[in-house]
Amino acid sequence: MICGTIYYKQPAGVLAMAMLGWGDGLAPIIGTRYGKMKYHVLSDKSVEGSLAFLAGSLAAGLFFSHLIVPESFNAGKILIIALIATVVEGASPKEVDNLTIPLAVIAASRFL
């Protein structure tokens, strides 16, 4: 809701929605099917799922930033934000990451 209203068509909002949608969509699919290396912070996750999150969030961030806000496209910044989002996703409980990921992405976008 915050991304769609306050950050509508702004780089931070585009990145937050893209990374949440693609990254958090891929992580459980890949992690459940192929996840062999498990870890636990506040919930059970897998390295494979986290790598899928990173790949999906990076791809989505690059794609949608270039498509929607090309004037602010910065691949290096998007990579750093995707890494931050991956760490936050890996440390978040499964039901809370839909809030923590966009907040982390928006905060990282604003400070970088």
Biopython code that builds the backbone (N, CA, C, O; Angstrom):
import numpy as np
from Bio.PDB.StructureBuilder import StructureBuilder

atoms = [
    (1, "MET", "N", (0.822, -1.187, 0.000)),
    (1, "MET", "CA", (0.000, 0.000, 0.000)),
    (1, "MET", "C", (0.868, 1.254, 0.000)),
    (1, "MET", "O", (0.600, 2.191, -0.752)),
    (2, "ILE", "N", (1.902, 1.281, 0.832)),
    (2, "ILE", "CA", (2.791, 2.438, 0.878)),
    (2, "ILE", "C", (3.463, 2.635, -0.470)),
    (2, "ILE", "O", (3.569, 3.758, -0.962)),
    (3, "CYS", "N", (3.918, 1.534, -1.069)),
    (3, "CYS", "CA", (4.619, 1.620, -2.350)),
    (3, "CYS", "C", (3.703, 2.126, -3.444)),
    (3, "CYS", "O", (4.137, 2.892, -4.304)),
    (4, "GLY", "N", (2.449, 1.717, -3.432)),
    (4, "GLY", "CA", (1.515, 2.093, -4.475)),
    (4, "GLY", "C", (0.949, 3.488, -4.324)),
    (4, "GLY", "O", (0.430, 4.043, -5.293)),
    (5, "THR", "N", (1.032, 4.070, -3.150)),
    (5, "THR", "CA", (0.470, 5.402, -2.945)),
    (5, "THR", "C", (1.554, 6.455, -2.757)),
    (5, "THR", "O", (1.677, 7.372, -3.569)),
    (6, "ILE", "N", (2.324, 6.331, -1.711)),
    (6, "ILE", "CA", (3.334, 7.348, -1.400)),
    (6, "ILE", "C", (4.490, 7.314, -2.400)),
    (6, "ILE", "O", (4.991, 8.363, -2.805)),
    (7, "TYR", "N", (4.913, 6.116, -2.798)),
    (7, "TYR", "CA", (6.076, 5.983, -3.672)),
    (7, "TYR", "C", (5.690, 5.588, -5.097)),
    (7, "TYR", "O", (6.477, 4.944, -5.791)),
    (8, "TYR", "N", (4.507, 5.959, -5.534)),
    (8, "TYR", "CA", (4.026, 5.619, -6.873)),
    (8, "TYR", "C", (4.956, 6.178, -7.949)),
    (8, "TYR", "O", (5.210, 7.381, -7.999)),
    (9, "LYS", "N", (5.459, 5.292, -8.806)),
    (9, "LYS", "CA", (6.364, 5.616, -9.912)),
    (9, "LYS", "C", (7.635, 6.338, -9.467)),
    (9, "LYS", "O", (8.252, 7.056, -10.254)),
    (10, "GLN", "N", (8.017, 6.151, -8.225)),
    (10, "GLN", "CA", (9.293, 6.646, -7.730)),
    (10, "GLN", "C", (10.246, 5.457, -7.657)),
    (10, "GLN", "O", (9.804, 4.327, -7.446)),
    (11, "PRO", "N", (11.537, 5.692, -7.826)),
    (11, "PRO", "CA", (12.488, 4.575, -7.834)),
    (11, "PRO", "C", (12.378, 3.648, -6.624)),
    (11, "PRO", "O", (12.439, 2.428, -6.781)),
    (12, "ALA", "N", (12.217, 4.198, -5.433)),
    (12, "ALA", "CA", (12.133, 3.363, -4.227)),
    (12, "ALA", "C", (10.909, 2.460, -4.257)),
    (12, "ALA", "O", (11.005, 1.283, -3.910)),
    (13, "GLY", "N", (9.774, 2.986, -4.663)),
    (13, "GLY", "CA", (8.555, 2.195, -4.728)),
    (13, "GLY", "C", (8.597, 1.131, -5.811)),
    (13, "GLY", "O", (8.118, 0.013, -5.620)),
    (14, "VAL", "N", (9.177, 1.492, -6.954)),
    (14, "VAL", "CA", (9.310, 0.528, -8.050)),
    (14, "VAL", "C", (10.195, -0.632, -7.610)),
    (14, "VAL", "O", (9.854, -1.794, -7.831)),
    (15, "LEU", "N", (11.323, -0.320, -6.992)),
    (15, "LEU", "CA", (12.223, -1.376, -6.525)),
    (15, "LEU", "C", (11.577, -2.240, -5.447)),
    (15, "LEU", "O", (11.715, -3.463, -5.465)),
    (16, "ALA", "N", (10.882, -1.618, -4.522)),
    (16, "ALA", "CA", (10.256, -2.372, -3.428)),
    (16, "ALA", "C", (9.238, -3.366, -3.966)),
    (16, "ALA", "O", (9.240, -4.529, -3.564)),
    (17, "MET", "N", (8.379, -2.933, -4.857)),
    (17, "MET", "CA", (7.356, -3.825, -5.396)),
    (17, "MET", "C", (7.968, -4.895, -6.300)),
    (17, "MET", "O", (7.549, -6.052, -6.268)),
    (18, "ALA", "N", (8.950, -4.510, -7.099)),
    (18, "ALA", "CA", (9.589, -5.466, -8.003)),
    (18, "ALA", "C", (10.317, -6.553, -7.219)),
    (18, "ALA", "O", (10.162, -7.741, -7.505)),
    (19, "MET", "N", (11.105, -6.149, -6.237)),
    (19, "MET", "CA", (11.887, -7.113, -5.471)),
    (19, "MET", "C", (10.996, -8.002, -4.612)),
    (19, "MET", "O", (11.263, -9.194, -4.463)),
    (20, "LEU", "N", (9.957, -7.434, -4.056)),
    (20, "LEU", "CA", (9.026, -8.250, -3.272)),
    (20, "LEU", "C", (8.299, -9.235, -4.178)),
    (20, "LEU", "O", (8.165, -10.410, -3.837)),
    (21, "GLY", "N", (7.837, -8.770, -5.311)),
    (21, "GLY", "CA", (7.066, -9.629, -6.204)),
    (21, "GLY", "C", (7.867, -10.778, -6.790)),
    (21, "GLY", "O", (7.471, -11.937, -6.670)),
    (22, "TRP", "N", (8.978, -10.471, -7.415)),
    (22, "TRP", "CA", (9.765, -11.516, -8.077)),
    (22, "TRP", "C", (10.626, -12.285, -7.091)),
    (22, "TRP", "O", (10.645, -13.516, -7.120)),
    (23, "GLY", "N", (11.338, -11.583, -6.219)),
    (23, "GLY", "CA", (12.239, -12.255, -5.289)),
    (23, "GLY", "C", (11.508, -13.124, -4.296)),
    (23, "GLY", "O", (11.842, -14.294, -4.112)),
    (24, "ASP", "N", (10.503, -12.544, -3.652)),
    (24, "ASP", "CA", (9.767, -13.296, -2.643)),
    (24, "ASP", "C", (8.844, -14.328, -3.284)),
    (24, "ASP", "O", (8.400, -15.262, -2.615)),
    (25, "GLY", "N", (8.558, -14.171, -4.556)),
    (25, "GLY", "CA", (7.784, -15.182, -5.262)),
    (25, "GLY", "C", (8.621, -16.407, -5.617)),
    (25, "GLY", "O", (8.141, -17.538, -5.539)),
    (26, "LEU", "N", (9.871, -16.178, -6.006)),
    (26, "LEU", "CA", (10.760, -17.279, -6.387)),
    (26, "LEU", "C", (11.338, -18.036, -5.194)),
    (26, "LEU", "O", (11.500, -19.255, -5.257)),
    (27, "ALA", "N", (11.644, -17.342, -4.130)),
    (27, "ALA", "CA", (12.355, -17.944, -3.000)),
    (27, "ALA", "C", (11.683, -19.202, -2.454)),
    (27, "ALA", "O", (12.360, -20.220, -2.312)),
    (28, "PRO", "N", (10.391, -19.185, -2.140)),
    (28, "PRO", "CA", (9.804, -20.411, -1.580)),
    (28, "PRO", "C", (9.684, -21.539, -2.603)),
    (28, "PRO", "O", (9.763, -22.713, -2.241)),
    (29, "ILE", "N", (9.499, -21.199, -3.854)),
    (29, "ILE", "CA", (9.387, -22.241, -4.887)),
    (29, "ILE", "C", (10.718, -22.983, -5.020)),
    (29, "ILE", "O", (10.764, -24.211, -4.951)),
    (30, "ILE", "N", (11.785, -22.231, -5.211)),
    (30, "ILE", "CA", (13.113, -22.832, -5.364)),
    (30, "ILE", "C", (13.577, -23.452, -4.052)),
    (30, "ILE", "O", (14.115, -24.559, -4.041)),
    (31, "GLY", "N", (13.371, -22.742, -2.950)),
    (31, "GLY", "CA", (13.795, -23.246, -1.649)),
    (31, "GLY", "C", (13.114, -24.542, -1.254)),
    (31, "GLY", "O", (13.755, -25.439, -0.707)),
    (32, "THR", "N", (11.823, -24.649, -1.524)),
    (32, "THR", "CA", (11.086, -25.862, -1.182)),
    (32, "THR", "C", (11.492, -27.034, -2.075)),
    (32, "THR", "O", (11.662, -28.157, -1.601)),
    (33, "ARG", "N", (11.644, -26.765, -3.344)),
    (33, "ARG", "CA", (11.943, -27.839, -4.289)),
    (33, "ARG", "C", (13.410, -28.259, -4.275)),
    (33, "ARG", "O", (13.716, -29.451, -4.323)),
    (34, "TYR", "N", (14.320, -27.281, -4.210)),
    (34, "TYR", "CA", (15.740, -27.589, -4.351)),
    (34, "TYR", "C", (16.569, -27.300, -3.107)),
    (34, "TYR", "O", (17.770, -27.570, -3.095)),
    (35, "GLY", "N", (15.957, -26.762, -2.070)),
    (35, "GLY", "CA", (16.693, -26.349, -0.887)),
    (35, "GLY", "C", (17.288, -27.505, -0.096)),
    (35, "GLY", "O", (16.557, -28.287, 0.513)),
    (36, "LYS", "N", (18.587, -27.611, -0.105)),
    (36, "LYS", "CA", (19.299, -28.653, 0.650)),
    (36, "LYS", "C", (20.069, -28.050, 1.837)),
    (36, "LYS", "O", (20.177, -28.668, 2.896)),
    (37, "MET", "N", (20.592, -26.852, 1.643)),
    (37, "MET", "CA", (21.387, -26.203, 2.696)),
    (37, "MET", "C", (20.463, -25.272, 3.496)),
    (37, "MET", "O", (20.150, -24.164, 3.061)),
    (38, "LYS", "N", (20.046, -25.734, 4.641)),
    (38, "LYS", "CA", (19.083, -25.003, 5.463)),
    (38, "LYS", "C", (19.795, -24.105, 6.481)),
    (38, "LYS", "O", (20.919, -24.375, 6.904)),
    (39, "TYR", "N", (19.104, -23.039, 6.854)),
    (39, "TYR", "CA", (19.553, -22.205, 7.968)),
    (39, "TYR", "C", (18.323, -21.680, 8.690)),
    (39, "TYR", "O", (17.218, -21.706, 8.148)),
    (40, "HIS", "N", (18.514, -21.214, 9.889)),
    (40, "HIS", "CA", (17.404, -20.745, 10.710)),
    (40, "HIS", "C", (17.826, -19.451, 11.400)),
    (40, "HIS", "O", (18.799, -19.433, 12.153)),
    (41, "VAL", "N", (17.096, -18.376, 11.144)),
    (41, "VAL", "CA", (17.291, -17.137, 11.893)),
    (41, "VAL", "C", (16.046, -16.951, 12.756)),
    (41, "VAL", "O", (16.100, -17.185, 13.963)),
    (42, "LEU", "N", (14.946, -16.543, 12.172)),
    (42, "LEU", "CA", (13.671, -16.484, 12.889)),
    (42, "LEU", "C", (12.665, -17.467, 12.308)),
    (42, "LEU", "O", (11.589, -17.679, 12.868)),
    (43, "SER", "N", (13.026, -18.059, 11.184)),
    (43, "SER", "CA", (12.242, -19.131, 10.576)),
    (43, "SER", "C", (13.178, -19.948, 9.693)),
    (43, "SER", "O", (14.293, -19.519, 9.394)),
    (44, "ASP", "N", (12.725, -21.110, 9.285)),
    (44, "ASP", "CA", (13.557, -21.981, 8.455)),
    (44, "ASP", "C", (13.608, -21.468, 7.022)),
    (44, "ASP", "O", (12.577, -21.191, 6.410)),
    (45, "LYS", "N", (14.820, -21.348, 6.501)),
    (45, "LYS", "CA", (15.053, -20.902, 5.128)),
    (45, "LYS", "C", (16.130, -21.789, 4.533)),
    (45, "LYS", "O", (16.741, -22.596, 5.233)),
    (46, "SER", "N", (16.357, -21.633, 3.228)),
    (46, "SER", "CA", (17.434, -22.375, 2.580)),
    (46, "SER", "C", (18.312, -21.404, 1.796)),
    (46, "SER", "O", (17.863, -20.353, 1.340)),
    (47, "VAL", "N", (19.566, -21.788, 1.657)),
    (47, "VAL", "CA", (20.502, -20.981, 0.878)),
    (47, "VAL", "C", (20.021, -20.876, -0.563)),
    (47, "VAL", "O", (20.104, -19.812, -1.176)),
    (48, "GLU", "N", (19.517, -21.985, -1.102)),
    (48, "GLU", "CA", (19.033, -21.984, -2.482)),
    (48, "GLU", "C", (17.853, -21.028, -2.663)),
    (48, "GLU", "O", (17.771, -20.330, -3.675)),
    (49, "GLY", "N", (16.946, -20.992, -1.696)),
    (49, "GLY", "CA", (15.827, -20.058, -1.745)),
    (49, "GLY", "C", (16.287, -18.617, -1.652)),
    (49, "GLY", "O", (15.759, -17.738, -2.333)),
    (50, "SER", "N", (17.279, -18.382, -0.801)),
    (50, "SER", "CA", (17.813, -17.023, -0.674)),
    (50, "SER", "C", (18.537, -16.581, -1.945)),
    (50, "SER", "O", (18.445, -15.419, -2.340)),
    (51, "LEU", "N", (19.252, -17.500, -2.583)),
    (51, "LEU", "CA", (19.899, -17.164, -3.857)),
    (51, "LEU", "C", (18.859, -16.897, -4.942)),
    (51, "LEU", "O", (19.058, -16.033, -5.795)),
    (52, "ALA", "N", (17.761, -17.632, -4.910)),
    (52, "ALA", "CA", (16.669, -17.381, -5.853)),
    (52, "ALA", "C", (16.054, -16.011, -5.584)),
    (52, "ALA", "O", (15.710, -15.285, -6.517)),
    (53, "PHE", "N", (15.917, -15.660, -4.306)),
    (53, "PHE", "CA", (15.414, -14.334, -3.963)),
    (53, "PHE", "C", (16.338, -13.268, -4.536)),
    (53, "PHE", "O", (15.873, -12.308, -5.149)),
    (54, "LEU", "N", (17.637, -13.432, -4.343)),
    (54, "LEU", "CA", (18.600, -12.459, -4.847)),
    (54, "LEU", "C", (18.504, -12.343, -6.364)),
    (54, "LEU", "O", (18.444, -11.234, -6.894)),
    (55, "ALA", "N", (18.489, -13.462, -7.061)),
    (55, "ALA", "CA", (18.419, -13.438, -8.529)),
    (55, "ALA", "C", (17.116, -12.794, -9.006)),
    (55, "ALA", "O", (17.126, -11.962, -9.914)),
    (56, "GLY", "N", (16.004, -13.178, -8.395)),
    (56, "GLY", "CA", (14.713, -12.624, -8.796)),
    (56, "GLY", "C", (14.592, -11.148, -8.489)),
    (56, "GLY", "O", (14.088, -10.382, -9.309)),
    (57, "SER", "N", (15.048, -10.743, -7.321)),
    (57, "SER", "CA", (14.938, -9.326, -6.955)),
    (57, "SER", "C", (15.880, -8.465, -7.793)),
    (57, "SER", "O", (15.530, -7.346, -8.165)),
    (58, "LEU", "N", (17.058, -8.975, -8.087)),
    (58, "LEU", "CA", (17.982, -8.230, -8.941)),
    (58, "LEU", "C", (17.416, -8.092, -10.353)),
    (58, "LEU", "O", (17.415, -7.002, -10.924)),
    (59, "ALA", "N", (16.938, -9.200, -10.912)),
    (59, "ALA", "CA", (16.370, -9.158, -12.264)),
    (59, "ALA", "C", (15.173, -8.213, -12.332)),
    (59, "ALA", "O", (15.064, -7.407, -13.256)),
    (60, "ALA", "N", (14.284, -8.314, -11.358)),
    (60, "ALA", "CA", (13.101, -7.453, -11.340)),
    (60, "ALA", "C", (13.486, -5.993, -11.130)),
    (60, "ALA", "O", (12.939, -5.102, -11.780)),
    (61, "GLY", "N", (14.420, -5.752, -10.229)),
    (61, "GLY", "CA", (14.864, -4.379, -9.995)),
    (61, "GLY", "C", (15.452, -3.750, -11.244)),
    (61, "GLY", "O", (15.135, -2.609, -11.579)),
    (62, "LEU", "N", (16.301, -4.486, -11.927)),
    (62, "LEU", "CA", (16.901, -3.978, -13.161)),
    (62, "LEU", "C", (15.843, -3.756, -14.242)),
    (62, "LEU", "O", (15.820, -2.711, -14.892)),
    (63, "PHE", "N", (14.976, -4.737, -14.427)),
    (63, "PHE", "CA", (13.960, -4.667, -15.474)),
    (63, "PHE", "C", (12.982, -3.520, -15.250)),
    (63, "PHE", "O", (12.785, -2.684, -16.131)),
    (64, "PHE", "N", (12.367, -3.483, -14.062)),
    (64, "PHE", "CA", (11.325, -2.493, -13.828)),
    (64, "PHE", "C", (11.877, -1.083, -13.641)),
    (64, "PHE", "O", (11.213, -0.111, -14.002)),
    (65, "SER", "N", (13.064, -0.957, -13.090)),
    (65, "SER", "CA", (13.662, 0.375, -12.993)),
    (65, "SER", "C", (13.938, 0.936, -14.381)),
    (65, "SER", "O", (13.653, 2.100, -14.664)),
    (66, "HIS", "N", (14.497, 0.093, -15.238)),
    (66, "HIS", "CA", (14.771, 0.532, -16.607)),
    (66, "HIS", "C", (13.472, 0.851, -17.346)),
    (66, "HIS", "O", (13.430, 1.788, -18.142)),
    (67, "LEU", "N", (12.421, 0.086, -17.091)),
    (67, "LEU", "CA", (11.148, 0.252, -17.779)),
    (67, "LEU", "C", (10.357, 1.456, -17.273)),
    (67, "LEU", "O", (9.810, 2.217, -18.072)),
    (68, "ILE", "N", (10.293, 1.633, -15.959)),
    (68, "ILE", "CA", (9.386, 2.624, -15.371)),
    (68, "ILE", "C", (10.080, 3.934, -15.005)),
    (68, "ILE", "O", (9.520, 5.010, -15.213)),
    (69, "VAL", "N", (11.286, 3.850, -14.465)),
    (69, "VAL", "CA", (12.005, 5.068, -14.049)),
    (69, "VAL", "C", (13.425, 5.068, -14.636)),
    (69, "VAL", "O", (14.405, 5.051, -13.892)),
    (70, "PRO", "N", (13.531, 5.087, -15.967)),
    (70, "PRO", "CA", (14.860, 4.969, -16.592)),
    (70, "PRO", "C", (15.806, 6.115, -16.244)),
    (70, "PRO", "O", (17.024, 5.945, -16.298)),
    (71, "GLU", "N", (15.271, 7.261, -15.893)),
    (71, "GLU", "CA", (16.122, 8.404, -15.569)),
    (71, "GLU", "C", (16.930, 8.196, -14.289)),
    (71, "GLU", "O", (17.932, 8.876, -14.072)),
    (72, "SER", "N", (16.502, 7.265, -13.445)),
    (72, "SER", "CA", (17.229, 7.020, -12.195)),
    (72, "SER", "C", (17.873, 5.634, -12.175)),
    (72, "SER", "O", (18.264, 5.152, -11.112)),
    (73, "PHE", "N", (17.987, 4.988, -13.339)),
    (73, "PHE", "CA", (18.540, 3.639, -13.414)),
    (73, "PHE", "C", (20.007, 3.633, -12.999)),
    (73, "PHE", "O", (20.822, 4.379, -13.541)),
    (74, "ASN", "N", (20.332, 2.770, -12.019)),
    (74, "ASN", "CA", (21.701, 2.632, -11.534)),
    (74, "ASN", "C", (21.889, 1.170, -11.117)),
    (74, "ASN", "O", (21.470, 0.763, -10.034)),
    (75, "ALA", "N", (22.523, 0.393, -11.994)),
    (75, "ALA", "CA", (22.651, -1.050, -11.773)),
    (75, "ALA", "C", (23.412, -1.381, -10.489)),
    (75, "ALA", "O", (23.051, -2.324, -9.785)),
    (76, "GLY", "N", (24.448, -0.627, -10.182)),
    (76, "GLY", "CA", (25.213, -0.874, -8.960)),
    (76, "GLY", "C", (24.375, -0.674, -7.712)),
    (76, "GLY", "O", (24.438, -1.472, -6.777)),
    (77, "LYS", "N", (23.597, 0.381, -7.701)),
    (77, "LYS", "CA", (22.721, 0.664, -6.560)),
    (77, "LYS", "C", (21.650, -0.412, -6.431)),
    (77, "LYS", "O", (21.320, -0.830, -5.322)),
    (78, "ILE", "N", (21.111, -0.858, -7.552)),
    (78, "ILE", "CA", (20.090, -1.900, -7.531)),
    (78, "ILE", "C", (20.672, -3.205, -6.983)),
    (78, "ILE", "O", (20.005, -3.911, -6.226)),
    (79, "LEU", "N", (21.896, -3.522, -7.357)),
    (79, "LEU", "CA", (22.549, -4.731, -6.837)),
    (79, "LEU", "C", (22.714, -4.657, -5.324)),
    (79, "LEU", "O", (22.426, -5.626, -4.622)),
    (80, "ILE", "N", (23.170, -3.526, -4.821)),
    (80, "ILE", "CA", (23.351, -3.360, -3.372)),
    (80, "ILE", "C", (22.011, -3.477, -2.649)),
    (80, "ILE", "O", (21.926, -4.117, -1.601)),
    (81, "ILE", "N", (20.971, -2.864, -3.201)),
    (81, "ILE", "CA", (19.651, -2.934, -2.585)),
    (81, "ILE", "C", (19.118, -4.362, -2.615)),
    (81, "ILE", "O", (18.494, -4.807, -1.652)),
    (82, "ALA", "N", (19.356, -5.084, -3.706)),
    (82, "ALA", "CA", (18.929, -6.485, -3.793)),
    (82, "ALA", "C", (19.649, -7.330, -2.743)),
    (82, "ALA", "O", (19.045, -8.223, -2.148)),
    (83, "LEU", "N", (20.922, -7.058, -2.512)),
    (83, "LEU", "CA", (21.668, -7.778, -1.469)),
    (83, "LEU", "C", (21.092, -7.484, -0.086)),
    (83, "LEU", "O", (20.928, -8.392, 0.729)),
    (84, "ILE", "N", (20.789, -6.226, 0.174)),
    (84, "ILE", "CA", (20.187, -5.839, 1.454)),
    (84, "ILE", "C", (18.834, -6.527, 1.629)),
    (84, "ILE", "O", (18.537, -7.063, 2.696)),
    (85, "ALA", "N", (18.021, -6.508, 0.581)),
    (85, "ALA", "CA", (16.701, -7.152, 0.641)),
    (85, "ALA", "C", (16.826, -8.652, 0.888)),
    (85, "ALA", "O", (15.999, -9.237, 1.586)),
    (86, "THR", "N", (17.858, -9.276, 0.317)),
    (86, "THR", "CA", (18.079, -10.707, 0.518)),
    (86, "THR", "C", (18.409, -11.016, 1.972)),
    (86, "THR", "O", (17.902, -11.985, 2.536)),
    (87, "VAL", "N", (19.248, -10.201, 2.571)),
    (87, "VAL", "CA", (19.594, -10.392, 3.987)),
    (87, "VAL", "C", (18.352, -10.205, 4.862)),
    (87, "VAL", "O", (18.109, -10.986, 5.781)),
    (88, "VAL", "N", (17.579, -9.174, 4.569)),
    (88, "VAL", "CA", (16.361, -8.913, 5.347)),
    (88, "VAL", "C", (15.373, -10.060, 5.191)),
    (88, "VAL", "O", (14.764, -10.489, 6.171)),
    (89, "GLU", "N", (15.207, -10.562, 3.966)),
    (89, "GLU", "CA", (14.299, -11.689, 3.736)),
    (89, "GLU", "C", (14.773, -12.926, 4.486)),
    (89, "GLU", "O", (13.962, -13.647, 5.066)),
    (90, "GLY", "N", (16.059, -13.175, 4.480)),
    (90, "GLY", "CA", (16.605, -14.339, 5.163)),
    (90, "GLY", "C", (16.466, -14.279, 6.668)),
    (90, "GLY", "O", (16.395, -15.314, 7.331)),
    (91, "ALA", "N", (16.427, -13.074, 7.213)),
    (91, "ALA", "CA", (16.328, -12.909, 8.661)),
    (91, "ALA", "C", (14.898, -12.692, 9.144)),
    (91, "ALA", "O", (14.652, -12.680, 10.351)),
    (92, "SER", "N", (13.955, -12.522, 8.228)),
    (92, "SER", "CA", (12.572, -12.219, 8.607)),
    (92, "SER", "C", (11.745, -13.492, 8.781)),
    (92, "SER", "O", (11.940, -14.471, 8.062)),
    (93, "PRO", "N", (10.828, -13.469, 9.733)),
    (93, "PRO", "CA", (9.863, -14.569, 9.804)),
    (93, "PRO", "C", (9.043, -14.604, 8.513)),
    (93, "PRO", "O", (8.845, -13.571, 7.873)),
    (94, "LYS", "N", (8.572, -15.781, 8.136)),
    (94, "LYS", "CA", (7.898, -15.943, 6.847)),
    (94, "LYS", "C", (6.697, -15.025, 6.663)),
    (94, "LYS", "O", (6.476, -14.538, 5.554)),
    (95, "GLU", "N", (5.937, -14.777, 7.676)),
    (95, "GLU", "CA", (4.726, -13.964, 7.530)),
    (95, "GLU", "C", (5.002, -12.465, 7.619)),
    (95, "GLU", "O", (4.131, -11.662, 7.284)),
    (96, "VAL", "N", (6.173, -12.080, 8.056)),
    (96, "VAL", "CA", (6.483, -10.672, 8.263)),
    (96, "VAL", "C", (7.278, -10.087, 7.103)),
    (96, "VAL", "O", (7.359, -8.866, 6.971)),
    (97, "ASP", "N", (7.864, -10.930, 6.263)),
    (97, "ASP", "CA", (8.748, -10.416, 5.217)),
    (97, "ASP", "C", (8.031, -9.578, 4.168)),
    (97, "ASP", "O", (8.681, -8.812, 3.456)),
    (98, "ASN", "N", (6.716, -9.700, 4.050)),
    (98, "ASN", "CA", (5.981, -8.833, 3.130)),
    (98, "ASN", "C", (5.977, -7.384, 3.590)),
    (98, "ASN", "O", (5.694, -6.483, 2.801)),
    (99, "LEU", "N", (6.286, -7.156, 4.845)),
    (99, "LEU", "CA", (6.445, -5.801, 5.371)),
    (99, "LEU", "C", (7.912, -5.391, 5.438)),
    (99, "LEU", "O", (8.265, -4.271, 5.068)),
    (100, "THR", "N", (8.762, -6.293, 5.908)),
    (100, "THR", "CA", (10.166, -5.927, 6.116)),
    (100, "THR", "C", (10.930, -5.717, 4.812)),
    (100, "THR", "O", (11.802, -4.852, 4.743)),
    (101, "ILE", "N", (10.616, -6.496, 3.779)),
    (101, "ILE", "CA", (11.341, -6.341, 2.515)),
    (101, "ILE", "C", (11.082, -4.968, 1.890)),
    (101, "ILE", "O", (12.043, -4.258, 1.593)),
    (102, "PRO", "N", (9.809, -4.560, 1.675)),
    (102, "PRO", "CA", (9.609, -3.229, 1.094)),
    (102, "PRO", "C", (10.167, -2.102, 1.959)),
    (102, "PRO", "O", (10.716, -1.130, 1.439)),
    (103, "LEU", "N", (10.029, -2.231, 3.270)),
    (103, "LEU", "CA", (10.576, -1.180, 4.144)),
    (103, "LEU", "C", (12.092, -1.090, 4.021)),
    (103, "LEU", "O", (12.649, 0.007, 3.978)),
    (104, "ALA", "N", (12.760, -2.236, 3.966)),
    (104, "ALA", "CA", (14.215, -2.245, 3.822)),
    (104, "ALA", "C", (14.640, -1.685, 2.469)),
    (104, "ALA", "O", (15.614, -0.938, 2.377)),
    (105, "VAL", "N", (13.908, -2.047, 1.424)),
    (105, "VAL", "CA", (14.247, -1.558, 0.080)),
    (105, "VAL", "C", (14.042, -0.051, -0.002)),
    (105, "VAL", "O", (14.885, 0.658, -0.552)),
    (106, "ILE", "N", (12.935, 0.444, 0.535)),
    (106, "ILE", "CA", (12.687, 1.888, 0.517)),
    (106, "ILE", "C", (13.747, 2.617, 1.329)),
    (106, "ILE", "O", (14.268, 3.640, 0.885)),
    (107, "ALA", "N", (14.072, 2.104, 2.511)),
    (107, "ALA", "CA", (15.094, 2.744, 3.342)),
    (107, "ALA", "C", (16.447, 2.737, 2.632)),
    (107, "ALA", "O", (17.135, 3.758, 2.610)),
    (108, "ALA", "N", (16.831, 1.617, 2.061)),
    (108, "ALA", "CA", (18.105, 1.546, 1.346)),
    (108, "ALA", "C", (18.116, 2.473, 0.143)),
    (108, "ALA", "O", (19.132, 3.109, -0.138)),
    (109, "SER", "N", (17.012, 2.558, -0.562)),
    (109, "SER", "CA", (16.924, 3.456, -1.730)),
    (109, "SER", "C", (17.093, 4.904, -1.325)),
    (109, "SER", "O", (17.722, 5.692, -2.032)),
    (110, "ARG", "N", (16.532, 5.243, -0.195)),
    (110, "ARG", "CA", (16.606, 6.642, 0.256)),
    (110, "ARG", "C", (18.002, 7.025, 0.743)),
    (110, "ARG", "O", (18.425, 8.172, 0.592)),
    (111, "PHE", "N", (18.723, 6.049, 1.333)),
    (111, "PHE", "CA", (20.024, 6.363, 1.924)),
    (111, "PHE", "C", (21.191, 6.160, 0.979)),
    (111, "PHE", "O", (22.275, 6.688, 1.226)),
    (112, "LEU", "N", (21.001, 5.407, -0.099)),
    (112, "LEU", "CA", (22.111, 5.171, -1.036)),
    (112, "LEU", "C", (22.130, 6.219, -2.130)),
    (112, "LEU", "O", (22.992, 6.180, -3.007)),
]
sb = StructureBuilder()
sb.init_structure("model")
sb.init_model(0)
sb.init_chain("A")
sb.init_seg("    ")
for serial, (resi, resn, name, xyz) in enumerate(atoms, 1):
    if name == "N":
        sb.init_residue(resn, " ", resi, " ")
    sb.init_atom(name, np.array(xyz, "f"), 0.0, 1.0, " ", f" {name:<3s}", serial, name[0])
structure = sb.get_structure()
